[in-house]
Amino acid sequence: MEDNSGHDDSTARVNDSSIAGGISRRLLMKGAAALGAGSLVSTSSVSAAEEGQQEESTLAEAPPMGWNSWNTFACDVSAALIKETADAIVESGMKAAGYEYVNIDDCWMTEERDEDGNLQPDPEKFPNGIDAVADYVHDRGLKLGIYESAGTTTCGGYPGSLGHEERDAQAFADWGVDYLKYDNCGDHYGLSAVERYTRMHEALEATDREIVLSICEWGNNDPWLWGHEVGGSLWRTTGDIKPLWTVDEDTWYHGVIDIVDMNEPLAAHAGPDHWNDPDMLEVGVDIDGYPGLTATEDRTHFGLWAMMAAPLIAGNDVRNMSEQTREILTNEAVIAIDQDPAGKQGRRIKNTDGADGTEVWMKPLANGDRAVALLNRGERTRPILTSAREVGFDVESAYIARDLWAGTVTATAGMIGASVPAHGHKLYRVERGQSDDAVPAALLSINTDEPTVVPGEARDLTVTFTNHAPSALETVSVTLDAPDGWESEPATATFHDVAAAPSIEGASGPENDAEVDWMVRPPQGIGSGEYELAVSAEFAGRPVSTTVDLTVDAA
Ligand code: GLA
């Protein structure tokens, strides 16, 4: 894996706490001093800062979408890779889904500037220069991004832009670059992050090209407090993402769920043209040395990035992606949550603690709908429940919940719930009212206090069906699917006349709940291990299902 020696930011930290002089002339002129807690100057008013913000052009009204070479290819970049990727973005439907930027990350240049001080594209990787690649990308209706660092070197050890901002920004503009990811490696010459990023912003502004500034200082200096003031449209909030769920130790790289926990509390700082960037996507990324994410985790990653209004920068090899990866990356209903014009970053509104923690997230949308995510961080399938009231609706009697992954549309009187698999999530767009294509919402759950069972011994499971719809259900039939050789009773359970759910108040009463005890018995002679049992209910032409794992102890 890549060497991370460039990540020691201790110099920057020391400098940043002592740089009252580091804030740029331009900021002071604009009076944009409301940089928040720990900021350097605090004389002028918030309204002056707001005025300053209004003057900025908005290059990233919605979170930027695109692709970047780093997560899969690291230093292995070339003109051929970028051109093939641009073609694949068009052909795969990613462009139609909104992906726009094709971004070259580190290692695109030679180890030295030329004798005049110009950056030189590596002649083997980019034989016709960056401008030829930019033309190719532009011809396909896409935009080109590039990478540099606000220090003496990039993280890969190539020449950095500190002290060369004007020359480099002009080169990027001349080449036709549209987006700059500006990293934090190398020596900082004692300059603060605010100073260094301001310098590049001013250099970009001095060109006649509109170039998005993507700040990448890993959240070390609270860029959410000053990033927009120094011209950033987005800023990384964390160290690097890797294709895994979680990292136990405290390292410079993180798993998806670690990043979620760091980025979520920053919601108030995000909005149009000033986005928190929890790093690029690992959906479909398969690289040596990392376990990768399961399909369930890939969906959770993408769904939570959408809930967090995160930039959606794919990091996989889009030239060779599976249909499953393509479907995740191009799910337009999920992308619409991310790109919603209200530009609000969603928040966790409810959670249970512990390894098996479950969470409810909510993102308010521009048209009054609410995006709701039910997240299961644990290792076993769990029911997760919330209500229209909890996610912020007023009292009404009917809602429509669209499951943005399954494509199903359900009618609910107010409860929103599902059985959610380990590391999985459910993502709904919830609106007021009723719809002819909506089928009744319901939740099926299995309760077992004791998940360990001995071969030949019976165990009772309680299966509960809850009608969440604003209408009664005539017939509900429930079946249990046990592994081969297991006994289970009854064969089918049938409930009649399950009452409508109460409106938004939400408490499920005895009438809209139906419960049955199920006996299951593993055969004698079965080996120890985990066995999955599935329960499904059918009603009004619609199935719902859940699973439970029982541990057989044959000892
Ligand atoms: C840093 C950044 C990464 C990537 C590498 C390139 O680690 O955080 O996203 O750009 O540098 O060297």
Residues whose N, C-alpha, C, O or C-beta is under 5 A from the ligand:
A	BS01	GLA	W70 D105 D106 C155 G156 D240
